[in-house]
Amino acid sequence: MDITIHTSVLPHDDPEASLAFFRDTLGFEVRNDVGKGKMRWITVGPAGQPGTSILLAPPAADPGITDDERRTIAEMMAKGTYGWILLATSDLDGTFAQVQAGDAEVVQEPAEQPYGVRDCAFRDPAGNMIRIQELR
């Protein structure tokens, strides 16, 4: 088989704030932006990597989700426990400085982890955990 990861999905509750974070703070390209108001699906991705994207999506737009499930999703997003993604960079300290300067919520400064990686962590405007690992 020849399988690649094409798109991962992260929820948003404020499309403008999420767009600003991924575009302006992380420097991702905007590849698609459809919908209106809070019901927007925004596809972003790293420059020079057209085959890899993140879809920023309203989490409770699916008509099959119950009101109880919508409340649970909203509670988990508020706590920062609903969505997360791992990114990677060859310059962790420089990337950390740039993201921190963009007013992102710092969860963890760059540190060596006992499982063999050096990484840092932020929360995006929707509360998603964004961990960035250093490529070695």
C-alpha positions as CSV (number, residue, x, y, z in Angstrom):
1,M,0.0,0.0,0.0
2,D,1.0,3.6,-0.6
3,I,-0.8,5.7,2.1
4,T,0.1,9.2,3.2
5,I,-1.4,11.5,5.8
6,H,-3.2,14.2,3.8
7,T,-5.3,16.1,6.3
8,S,-5.8,16.1,10.1
9,V,-8.7,17.9,11.6
10,L,-8.7,20.3,14.6
11,P,-11.8,22.0,16.0
12,H,-12.3,25.8,16.2
13,D,-14.8,27.9,18.0
14,D,-13.6,31.2,16.5
15,P,-12.5,30.9,12.9
16,E,-10.9,34.3,12.7
17,A,-8.7,33.6,15.8
18,S,-7.8,30.2,14.6
19,L,-7.0,31.5,11.2
20,A,-4.8,34.2,12.6
21,F,-2.9,31.7,14.8
22,F,-2.2,29.2,12.0
23,R,-1.5,31.8,9.3
24,D,0.2,34.6,11.1
25,T,1.8,32.9,14.1
26,L,2.8,29.5,12.6
27,G,3.2,30.9,9.0
28,F,0.9,28.3,7.4
29,E,-0.7,28.9,4.0
30,V,-4.5,29.2,3.7
31,R,-5.5,26.6,1.2
32,N,-9.3,26.8,1.4
33,D,-11.9,28.8,3.4
34,V,-15.5,27.9,3.0
35,G,-18.7,28.7,4.9
36,K,-19.8,31.8,6.9
37,G,-19.6,33.0,10.5
38,K,-18.6,30.3,12.9
39,M,-19.6,27.7,10.4
40,R,-16.4,27.9,8.4
41,W,-14.1,25.1,7.3
42,I,-10.5,26.4,6.8
43,T,-7.7,24.3,5.4
44,V,-4.2,25.4,6.2
45,G,-0.8,23.8,5.7
46,P,2.9,24.4,5.9
47,A,4.4,26.3,2.9
48,G,6.2,23.9,0.5
49,Q,4.2,20.9,1.7
50,P,1.0,20.9,-0.5
51,G,0.2,17.3,0.4
52,T,-0.1,17.9,4.1
53,S,-3.0,20.0,5.6
54,I,-4.9,20.8,8.7
55,L,-8.7,21.3,8.4
56,L,-9.9,23.8,11.1
57,A,-13.6,22.8,11.5
58,P,-16.6,23.7,13.6
59,P,-16.7,20.7,15.9
60,A,-20.4,20.3,16.4
61,A,-21.6,21.0,12.9
62,D,-22.5,17.3,12.2
63,P,-26.3,16.9,12.4
64,G,-25.8,13.5,14.0
65,I,-24.2,15.0,17.1
66,T,-26.7,15.3,20.1
67,D,-27.0,18.4,22.3
68,D,-25.3,16.5,25.1
69,E,-22.4,15.7,22.8
70,R,-22.2,19.3,21.8
71,R,-22.0,20.3,25.5
72,T,-19.3,17.7,26.1
73,I,-17.3,18.9,23.1
74,A,-17.6,22.6,24.3
75,E,-16.4,21.6,27.8
76,M,-13.5,19.6,26.5
77,M,-12.4,22.4,24.2
78,A,-12.6,24.9,27.1
79,K,-10.3,22.6,29.1
80,G,-8.0,22.1,26.2
81,T,-8.5,18.3,26.1
82,Y,-10.4,17.8,22.9
83,G,-7.9,18.3,20.0
84,W,-4.2,18.1,19.6
85,I,-1.5,17.8,17.0
86,L,2.3,17.2,16.9
87,L,4.4,19.4,14.6
88,A,8.1,19.3,14.0
89,T,10.9,21.8,13.3
90,S,14.7,21.7,13.0
91,D,14.9,24.9,15.1
92,L,12.8,24.4,18.2
93,D,14.2,27.4,20.1
94,G,13.7,29.8,17.2
95,T,10.2,28.4,16.5
96,F,9.3,28.6,20.2
97,A,10.4,32.3,20.3
98,Q,8.3,33.1,17.2
99,V,5.2,31.4,18.4
100,Q,5.5,32.9,21.9
101,A,5.9,36.3,20.4
102,G,2.6,35.7,18.5
103,D,0.8,35.7,21.9
104,A,0.1,31.9,21.9
105,E,-0.6,30.4,25.3
106,V,2.6,28.6,26.4
107,V,2.0,25.2,28.0
108,Q,5.6,24.1,28.1
109,E,8.9,25.7,27.2
110,P,11.4,23.7,25.1
111,A,12.5,20.7,27.2
112,E,14.1,17.2,26.9
113,Q,11.5,14.6,27.5
114,P,12.2,11.2,29.2
115,Y,10.9,9.5,26.0
116,G,13.7,10.8,23.9
117,V,12.5,14.0,22.2
118,R,12.9,17.7,22.8
119,D,9.7,19.6,22.4
120,C,7.5,22.5,23.6
121,A,3.8,23.0,23.8
122,F,1.2,25.7,23.1
123,R,-2.6,26.0,23.0
124,D,-4.2,27.5,20.0
125,P,-7.2,29.9,20.4
126,A,-9.6,27.0,20.5
127,G,-7.7,25.3,23.3
128,N,-6.1,22.6,21.0
129,M,-2.7,21.3,22.2
130,I,0.0,22.1,19.7
131,R,3.2,20.2,20.5
132,I,6.3,21.0,18.5
133,Q,9.1,18.5,18.4
134,E,12.7,19.2,17.4
135,L,13.9,17.2,14.4
136,R,17.3,15.6,15.0
